[in-house]
Amino acid sequence: MAMVANNVILEAQADFAVNLLREAVDVNKSASVIISPVSVAIALSMVYAGAKEKTAEEIASVIAKGLG
């Protein structure tokens, strides 16, 4: 059971990272882009800890898509 939960979390994190990088490249097609998906996820997780209601739901849907 724990292995399945870990796989789901890893897939959610990988999905977030890939989507973030794709969006960053799409927005900045002519520029070099350096971004850390892990740092962004950690920052959003800290914001999520203090978020309420709709904001918390929206953050959770971005950083943990499919979890819950």
C-alpha positions in Angstrom: 0.0 0.0 0.0 2.8 2.5 0.9 4.6 1.7 -2.4 1.4 2.6 -4.4 1.0 5.8 -2.4 4.7 6.7 -3.1 4.2 6.0 -6.9 1.1 8.3 -7.0 3.0 11.1 -5.3 6.0 10.7 -7.6 3.7 10.7 -10.6 2.0 13.9 -9.4 5.3 15.6 -8.8 6.7 14.6 -12.2 3.5 15.8 -13.9 3.8 19.1 -12.1 7.5 19.5 -13.1 6.9 18.6 -16.7 3.9 21.0 -17.0 5.8 23.8 -15.3 8.7 23.4 -17.7 6.5 23.2 -20.8 4.7 26.4 -19.7 8.0 28.2 -19.0 9.3 27.3 -22.4 6.0 28.2 -24.2 6.0 31.7 -22.6 9.7 32.4 -23.2 10.2 30.8 -26.6 13.2 33.0 -27.6 14.9 33.1 -24.2 16.9 30.6 -22.2 14.9 29.4 -19.2 16.3 28.2 -15.9 13.7 27.1 -13.4 13.6 24.6 -10.5 10.3 22.7 -10.4 11.2 21.4 -6.9 11.7 24.9 -5.6 8.4 26.1 -7.1 6.6 23.1 -5.6 8.1 23.7 -2.2 7.2 27.4 -2.3 3.6 26.6 -3.4 3.4 24.0 -0.6 4.3 26.7 2.0 1.7 29.0 0.5 -0.8 26.1 0.6 -0.2 25.6 4.3 -1.7 29.1 5.0 -4.4 29.0 2.2 -8.1 28.5 2.8 -11.0 27.3 0.8 -10.9 28.0 -2.9 -7.3 29.1 -2.9 -6.2 25.9 -1.1 -8.2 23.8 -3.6 -6.6 25.5 -6.6 -3.0 25.2 -5.2 -3.6 21.5 -4.4 -5.0 20.9 -7.9 -1.8 22.3 -9.4 0.9 20.7 -7.1 -0.9 17.4 -6.4 -3.1 16.7 -9.4 -4.8 13.4 -8.9 -4.2 13.2 -5.2 -6.8 13.5 -2.6 
